[in-house]
Amino acid sequence: MIIRIADHIITPLGEGVERNLEALLRGECMLRRHTSIRGELVPEPFVGSLFDRLPEYPGYSPYEALCIAAAEPAIRCSGLDVSSSDVVFVLSTTKGNIWSSPADSARKVAGYFGNKTTPVVVSNACTTGVSAQLTAYRLLSAGTYRTAVLIGCDVQSLFIVSGFQSFKALSPDACRPFDADRKGLNAGEAAACLILGSLTSSNSPHPWCLLGGSIHNDANHISGPSRTAEGSLRCLQDALAVTCGERVACVSVHGTGTAYNDEMEALALHRAGLDDTPVSALKGYFGHTMGAAGLLETILTLHALDKGLILPVKGFEQQGTTCPVNVSPEARQAQGHTFIKLLSGFGGINAAAVWSRDIQPNSEAENHWKQPVHVHTVNEVRITSETDLVAAFRALAQAYPKFFKMDTLCRLGFVATEQLLQGHTDCIDPEHTASILANHSASLANDTEYSATISDPDNYYPSPALFVYTLPNIVTGELAIRHGLYGETAFYILDNETALQPIIDATLRDERIHSAIVGWVECTGKSDYEAHLSLVTKQSEK
């Protein structure tokens, strides 16, 4: 049984859960108009919630320092020895320091606390904070580790803000989730730490339990939500298989304030039969905090429910989605202590986690995480930079013009997967095939190319076609679209390929996954790349 042991948050509204909850209930937020970010000029002003000053720790970047500052109080409160080898640090981030690997930052942060276990970095676009929870849930449930220290953190920069601007996704005013007059999202900064462990680690008779959840792809578009909410719906259906809708006090949604995201989430809730379930959306207070969002919003929601409250949706006045959503600009009384945390993001990714103090996990259902799984490797492919990716694509003799729009990392993953599946497409199916990929450099090659488009204020032309590929998980989204896969897609940033194996082992214990495309896709430049992919199927041992 996986429970919350301790947590802590830092936002521009202040430090600590109580301080932030009090600010939210007073209707406060730090969304302001900015023309620069910590001295860096932004040619197009934007509205966001930014720290006036980031923490400082000698020898650590501002981003790493913020991670440490969020984790220290939670670790101190837990009373745990996090230097132990059965403790894993899981970092939830979309960009980290941008110009260095988030895996390096994760190792430095874990090392600050004396932990030498290889850390895990989850980078699954806007769903990262929920994806990280599910990764930790699996690793702990499988017995790989006993405790997980989850840290969600991202800081804004010209690089990130210009990317949102390239998609015309930023609102000129404070965002208004689900409102008829919503105009887009706001940029935000925050850091959150959530420590998970076993029931024996808690003295509470009724702890908050993470009951599980799932990740699904839309298989639709790398930068636009599914108009029929396919991935989000599947996540909600999986969540309702854990708990019935009548017991759900609220659904904490993504609620970015963009036209398409809010419409998609409203449709997903409707199709899942949750039209009347209260909805919580916190972007109107903090903006979109990226890798921190899933953890920040989870922590605030469970603490609010402890007070018997569903937090108000700031900026909402009039229903603005085709399917009405049960949101309110006022705080409301909650019925129960069970909620679903739902997120979606670029790459067609969707994720949901179920939390409860009312429901105890089903021990029989949970036992499958302890059962060994026999994995059969159907095929294996290796590609190095000696392979011309365009020539290799042409050799496949397939009509797929979109290949030429992809960045090098996605081309690498695409070609390797096409070779991998030749003669083996009978091993995959739309609902039960996962894509679990990793590398060390994230999206560094395309980051460099995109950066050139914003480096000259007099020749400023941020490109959405380039920016979307500055998220490494887009490679898994491209594979899902190509093969029509609605199963799980996940991307990790790790020290090396060996570090991926425990994650694969734990993920494949999920009964919804029958086969998977797994492996390493590293790309540090247009002519410097390597891939090692495997197609695996599984069969539980009796």
C-alpha positions in Angstrom: 0.0 0.0 0.0 1.6 3.2 -1.2 1.0 6.2 1.0 2.0 9.9 1.3 4.6 10.2 4.1 5.4 14.0 3.8 5.2 16.9 1.4 6.2 20.5 0.9 5.6 23.2 -1.8 7.2 26.5 -2.7 5.4 28.9 -5.0 5.5 32.7 -5.7 2.6 32.9 -3.2 4.8 31.6 -0.4 6.4 28.5 1.1 4.4 25.7 2.7 1.0 24.1 2.0 -0.9 26.1 4.7 0.4 29.4 3.5 -0.6 28.6 -0.1 -4.0 27.3 0.9 -4.8 30.4 2.9 -3.7 32.6 -0.1 -5.9 30.6 -2.5 -8.9 30.9 -0.2 -8.4 34.7 -0.1 -8.3 34.7 -3.9 -4.7 35.8 -4.1 -2.4 35.0 -7.0 1.0 36.3 -8.4 0.0 36.4 -12.1 1.6 39.6 -13.4 2.7 41.1 -16.7 6.4 40.6 -17.4 8.8 42.0 -19.9 11.8 40.1 -18.7 12.7 37.0 -16.7 15.4 37.6 -14.1 17.1 40.2 -16.3 16.5 38.3 -19.6 14.5 40.5 -22.0 11.4 38.9 -23.4 10.6 40.7 -26.7 6.9 39.9 -26.3 5.5 40.6 -22.8 3.6 37.8 -21.1 1.5 37.2 -18.0 3.0 34.7 -15.5 3.6 33.8 -11.9 7.3 34.0 -11.2 9.6 34.0 -8.2 11.1 37.4 -7.3 14.2 35.5 -6.2 15.2 31.9 -6.4 17.0 30.0 -3.5 20.8 30.0 -3.5 22.9 26.9 -2.7 26.7 27.2 -3.5 27.6 24.9 -6.3 24.1 24.4 -7.5 22.1 26.1 -10.3 19.1 28.1 -9.4 16.9 25.3 -10.7 18.7 22.7 -8.6 18.6 25.0 -5.6 14.8 25.3 -5.9 14.5 21.5 -6.0 16.6 21.2 -2.8 14.7 23.9 -1.1 11.4 22.1 -1.7 12.7 18.8 -0.6 14.5 19.7 2.6 11.5 20.4 4.8 9.6 17.3 3.5 12.6 15.1 4.2 13.1 16.6 7.6 9.4 16.1 8.4 9.5 12.5 7.3 12.3 11.6 9.7 13.6 9.2 7.0 17.2 8.4 6.2 17.0 9.2 2.5 20.7 8.3 2.0 19.6 4.6 2.2 20.0 2.5 -1.0 16.3 1.6 -0.8 15.3 5.2 -1.4 15.0 6.5 -4.9 14.8 10.2 -6.0 12.3 10.8 -8.8 12.6 14.2 -10.5 9.6 15.5 -12.4 10.6 18.2 -15.0 10.0 19.2 -18.6 13.2 21.3 -19.2 15.4 21.4 -16.1 18.4 23.6 -16.7 17.8 23.3 -20.5 21.5 23.3 -21.5 22.4 20.3 -19.4 20.9 16.9 -18.8 18.2 16.8 -16.1 19.7 13.5 -15.1 22.9 15.3 -14.0 20.7 17.7 -12.0 18.8 14.8 -10.4 22.1 13.2 -9.4 23.3 16.4 -7.8 20.1 17.0 -5.9 20.0 13.4 -4.6 23.7 13.7 -3.7 23.0 16.8 -1.6 20.9 14.5 0.6 23.6 11.8 0.6 21.6 9.5 -1.7 23.7 7.4 -4.1 20.9 5.4 -5.7 20.6 6.2 -9.5 17.8 8.8 -9.7 15.0 8.7 -12.2 13.9 11.7 -14.3 10.4 11.6 -15.8 9.9 14.0 -18.7 6.4 13.4 -20.1 5.5 17.0 -21.1 2.7 18.5 -19.1 1.7 15.2 -17.5 5.1 14.7 -16.0 4.0 15.3 -12.4 1.4 12.6 -12.5 3.6 10.3 -14.6 6.2 10.6 -11.9 3.7 9.5 -9.3 2.8 6.4 -11.3 6.5 5.6 -11.9 7.2 5.8 -8.2 4.0 3.8 -7.4 5.2 1.0 -9.7 8.7 0.9 -8.4 7.5 0.8 -4.8 4.8 -1.7 -5.5 7.2 -4.0 -7.2 9.5 -3.9 -4.3 12.4 -2.2 -6.2 12.6 0.5 -3.5 10.8 1.2 -0.2 10.6 5.0 -0.4 10.5 7.5 -3.2 11.3 11.2 -2.9 9.4 12.9 -5.8 10.5 16.5 -6.7 8.6 18.5 -9.3 10.2 21.7 -10.5 10.5 24.0 -13.5 11.6 27.6 -13.8 10.7 29.8 -16.7 13.0 31.3 -19.3 12.9 33.1 -22.6 13.3 29.7 -24.2 10.1 28.3 -22.7 8.0 31.4 -22.8 8.8 32.1 -26.4 7.8 28.5 -27.2 4.3 29.0 -25.7 4.2 32.4 -27.6 5.0 30.6 -30.9 1.8 28.5 -30.4 -0.2 31.7 -29.5 -1.1 29.8 -26.4 -0.5 32.6 -23.8 -3.3 34.7 -22.5 -2.7 38.5 -22.4 -4.5 38.5 -19.0 -4.8 36.1 -16.1 -6.1 32.7 -17.4 -9.7 31.7 -16.9 -10.1 27.9 -16.9 -13.3 26.7 -18.5 -14.7 30.2 -18.8 -16.5 31.4 -21.9 -13.9 34.3 -22.2 -10.8 32.2 -21.7 -7.9 33.3 -24.0 -5.0 30.9 -23.1 -2.6 29.9 -20.4 -0.1 31.7 -18.2 3.5 30.7 -17.4 4.3 29.7 -13.9 7.0 28.6 -11.5 6.9 26.3 -8.5 8.6 23.4 -6.8 6.9 20.6 -4.9 8.1 17.5 -3.0 6.0 14.4 -2.2 7.5 11.5 -0.3 5.9 8.1 -0.9 6.4 4.9 1.0 4.8 1.9 2.5 2.0 1.9 5.2 4.5 0.8 7.8 6.3 4.2 7.3 3.3 6.1 8.7 1.9 6.6 12.1 -1.4 7.9 10.7 -4.4 5.5 11.1 -6.0 6.9 7.8 -3.2 7.9 5.5 -3.6 9.2 2.0 -3.1 6.3 -0.3 -2.1 6.4 -4.0 -4.3 3.7 -5.4 -2.9 3.7 -8.9 -3.7 5.3 -12.2 -2.7 5.1 -15.9 -1.2 6.8 -18.9 -2.7 6.8 -22.3 -1.9 8.5 -25.6 -4.4 10.1 -27.9 -2.7 8.8 -31.0 -3.9 12.0 -32.7 -1.5 15.0 -32.8 1.7 15.9 -31.2 0.6 19.4 -30.2 -3.2 19.4 -30.2 -5.6 17.5 -27.9 -7.9 14.9 -29.2 -11.2 16.4 -30.2 -12.9 13.3 -28.9 -10.8 13.1 -25.7 -9.6 9.5 -26.4 -6.6 9.4 -24.1 -8.1 11.4 -21.2 -11.2 9.3 -21.3 -9.3 6.1 -21.1 -7.4 7.5 -18.1 -10.6 8.4 -16.3 -12.1 5.0 -17.1 -9.1 3.3 -15.6 -9.4 5.6 -12.5 -13.1 4.6 -12.1 -12.1 1.0 -12.2 -10.2 1.7 -9.0 -13.1 3.7 -7.4 -16.7 4.3 -8.4 -17.7 7.8 -9.5 -20.0 8.3 -6.5 -17.0 8.2 -4.2 -15.0 10.8 -6.1 -15.0 14.1 -4.2 -13.5 15.9 -7.1 -11.4 15.7 -10.2 -8.3 17.9 -10.2 -7.9 18.7 -13.9 -5.3 20.3 -16.0 -7.5 23.4 -16.7 -5.0 25.5 -18.6 -7.5 28.0 -19.9 -6.8 27.3 -23.5 -9.7 26.7 -25.9 -8.9 23.2 -26.9 -7.5 21.7 -23.6 -10.5 22.8 -21.6 -12.9 21.6 -24.2 -11.2 18.2 -24.4 -11.2 17.7 -20.6 -14.9 18.7 -20.4 -15.7 16.1 -23.1 -13.6 13.5 -21.3 -15.5 14.1 -18.0 -18.8 13.9 -19.8 -18.0 10.7 -21.6 -16.8 9.2 -18.3 -20.1 10.0 -16.6 -18.5 12.6 -14.3 -20.6 15.7 -15.4 -21.8 16.3 -11.9 -18.6 15.6 -10.1 -17.0 18.8 -8.7 -13.9 19.9 -10.6 -10.8 21.7 -9.2 -8.5 23.7 -11.5 -5.6 25.7 -10.0 -3.9 27.3 -13.0 -5.7 30.6 -12.3 -3.5 31.0 -9.1 -0.1 29.6 -10.2 -0.1 29.5 -14.0 1.2 26.5 -15.8 4.1 25.2 -13.6 5.0 22.5 -16.1 6.9 19.6 -14.4 5.7 20.9 -10.9 2.0 21.0 -11.8 1.0 17.4 -11.2 2.7 17.3 -7.8 1.8 20.8 -6.7 -1.9 20.4 -7.6 -2.1 16.9 -6.0 -0.6 18.1 -2.7 -2.9 21.1 -2.5 -6.0 19.0 -3.4 -5.4 16.4 -0.7 -4.8 19.0 1.9 -7.9 20.9 0.9 -9.9 17.8 1.2 -8.5 17.2 4.6 -10.2 20.6 5.5 -13.4 19.4 3.8 -13.0 21.8 0.9 -12.9 21.8 -2.9 -10.7 24.8 -3.9 -12.3 27.6 -6.0 -11.5 28.0 -9.7 -10.1 31.5 -10.0 -11.1 33.4 -13.2 -14.2 31.3 -13.9 -17.4 33.2 -14.4 -19.5 31.6 -17.2 -19.5 28.1 -18.6 -17.4 28.1 -21.8 -17.2 24.5 -22.9 -19.7 22.5 -25.0 -20.1 20.0 -22.2 -20.8 21.8 -18.9 -18.2 21.3 -16.1 -19.0 21.4 -12.4 -16.7 24.3 -11.5 -17.2 27.2 -9.1 -15.3 30.4 -8.4 -16.1 29.8 -4.7 -14.7 27.2 -2.3 -17.2 24.4 -1.7 -17.8 21.7 0.9 -16.3 18.3 -0.2 -18.0 15.0 0.2 -15.4 12.4 1.0 -11.6 12.0 0.6 -11.1 10.5 -2.8 -10.0 12.4 -5.9 -8.6 11.9 -9.4 -5.7 14.0 -10.6 -5.9 14.4 -14.4 -3.4 16.0 -16.8 -2.7 16.1 -20.5 0.1 17.4 -22.7 2.1 17.7 -25.9 2.9 14.4 -27.6 -0.7 13.3 -27.1 -0.1 12.2 -23.6 -2.7 11.9 -20.8 -2.3 10.7 -17.2 -4.5 10.2 -14.2 -3.8 9.1 -10.6 -6.3 8.1 -7.9 -5.8 9.2 -4.3 -7.9 8.3 -1.3 -8.2 8.3 2.5 -11.6 6.6 2.3 -10.7 3.5 0.2 -8.1 0.9 1.2 -6.3 -0.8 -1.7 -7.6 -4.2 -2.7 -4.8 -6.5 -1.5 -5.7 -9.2 -4.0 -5.6 -6.7 -6.9 -2.4 -5.2 -5.6 -0.6 -8.6 -5.4 0.0 -8.7 -9.1 2.7 -6.0 -8.6 4.7 -8.6 -6.6 4.3 -11.3 -9.1 7.3 -12.0 -11.5 6.6 -11.4 -15.2 8.1 -13.4 -17.9 9.2 -11.1 -20.8 9.9 -12.4 -24.3 12.1 -10.3 -26.6 10.5 -10.6 -30.0 12.9 -8.5 -31.9 15.8 -6.1 -31.3 17.3 -3.2 -33.4 20.4 -1.1 -33.1 21.2 2.1 -35.0 24.3 4.2 -34.8 25.2 7.5 -36.5 26.7 5.5 -39.3 23.2 5.0 -40.5 21.8 7.7 -42.7 18.2 8.1 -41.3 16.7 9.6 -44.4 18.2 6.8 -46.6 17.0 4.2 -44.0 13.5 5.7 -44.2 13.4 5.7 -48.0 14.6 2.0 -47.9 11.4 1.2 -46.0 9.4 2.3 -49.1 6.6 3.8 -47.0 4.5 6.9 -47.7 4.8 8.9 -44.6 5.7 12.5 -45.5 5.5 13.7 -41.9 8.8 12.0 -41.3 10.6 14.9 -43.0 9.1 17.4 -40.5 10.5 15.5 -37.5 13.6 16.4 -35.6 16.5 14.0 -35.6 15.5 12.3 -32.3 12.0 11.5 -33.6 13.5 10.4 -37.0 15.8 8.1 -35.1 12.9 6.6 -33.0 10.7 6.3 -36.1 13.2 4.4 -38.2 14.3 2.1 -35.4 10.6 1.3 -34.6 9.7 0.6 -38.3 12.7 -1.8 -38.5 11.7 -3.3 -35.2 8.1 -4.0 -36.2 8.8 -5.5 -39.6 7.1 -8.9 -39.6 6.0 -8.4 -36.0 3.0 -6.1 -36.1 0.8 -8.9 -34.8 2.6 -8.4 -31.4 1.1 -4.9 -30.9 -2.4 -3.7 -30.4 -4.0 -0.3 -30.0 -5.0 -0.5 -26.4 -2.3 -2.6 -24.7 1.1 -1.7 -26.3 3.3 0.7 -24.4 6.3 2.8 -25.6 8.9 3.2 -22.9 12.0 5.1 -24.1 14.8 7.0 -22.5 18.1 8.9 -23.1 20.5 11.1 -21.3 20.6 14.3 -23.3 16.8 14.9 -23.4 16.2 17.1 -26.5 19.5 18.9 -26.6 20.0 18.7 -30.4 16.7 20.4 -31.2 17.0 22.8 -28.2 20.1 24.2 -29.9 18.3 24.6 -33.2 15.3 26.3 -31.6 17.4 28.6 -29.5 18.9 30.1 -32.7 15.4 31.4 -33.6 15.1 33.5 -30.5 18.7 34.7 -29.9 18.4 38.0 -31.8 15.7 40.3 -30.5 15.7 42.1 -33.9 15.1 38.9 -35.8 12.9 37.1 -33.3 10.9 34.3 -34.9 10.1 31.5 -32.4 8.9 28.5 -34.5 6.1 26.2 -33.2 7.3 23.5 -35.6 10.7 23.5 -33.8 9.5 24.2 -30.2 7.3 21.1 -30.0 10.4 19.0 -30.6 12.2 20.5 -27.6 10.2 18.0 -25.5 11.9 14.5 -25.7 8.6 12.6 -25.2 7.4 13.8 -28.6 9.2 10.8 -30.0 6.8 8.5 -28.2 3.9 10.6 -29.4 5.0 10.2 -33.0 5.2 6.5 -32.6 1.7 6.4 -31.1 0.3 8.4 -34.0 2.1 6.3 -36.6 0.8 3.0 -35.3 -2.5 4.2 -33.7 -1.5 3.2 -30.2 -3.7 4.4 -27.3 -1.5 2.6 -24.7 1.0 4.1 -22.4 3.8 6.4 -23.7 6.6 7.3 -21.3 10.0 9.1 -21.6 12.8 9.0 -19.0 16.1 10.9 -18.8 18.7 8.7 -17.1 22.4 8.3 -16.5 22.6 5.3 -18.9 20.6 2.6 -20.6 21.1 0.2 -17.7 19.1 2.5 -15.5 16.0 2.0 -17.7 15.7 -1.7 -17.0 14.2 -1.5 -13.4 11.6 1.0 -14.8 10.7 -1.4 -17.6 10.4 -4.3 -15.2 8.1 -2.4 -12.9 6.0 -1.0 -15.8 5.4 -4.3 -17.4 3.7 -5.6 -14.2 0.8 -3.3 -15.1 -1.9 -5.8 -16.3 -3.1 -3.4 -18.9 0.2 -3.6 -20.8 0.6 -6.7 -22.9 3.6 -5.7 -25.1 6.0 -2.8 -25.3 8.5 -1.0 -27.5 11.3 -0.2 -25.1 14.8 1.1 -25.2 17.4 3.9 -25.6 17.2 6.7 -28.2 20.1 9.1 -27.7 20.7 12.1 -30.0 23.1 14.9 -29.3 23.3 16.3 -32.9 22.0 15.8 -36.4 24.9 13.4 -37.0 25.5 12.0 -33.5 22.9 9.5 -32.4 22.3 5.9 -31.4 19.2 3.7 -30.7 18.8 0.3 -29.1 15.1 -0.8 -29.2 13.4 -4.0 -28.3 9.9 -5.3 -28.9 8.8 -7.3 -25.9 5.7 -9.3 -25.0 4.9 -10.6 -21.6 3.2 -13.5 -19.9 2.7 -13.7 -16.2 4.3 -16.8 -14.5 1.8 -19.0 -12.7 
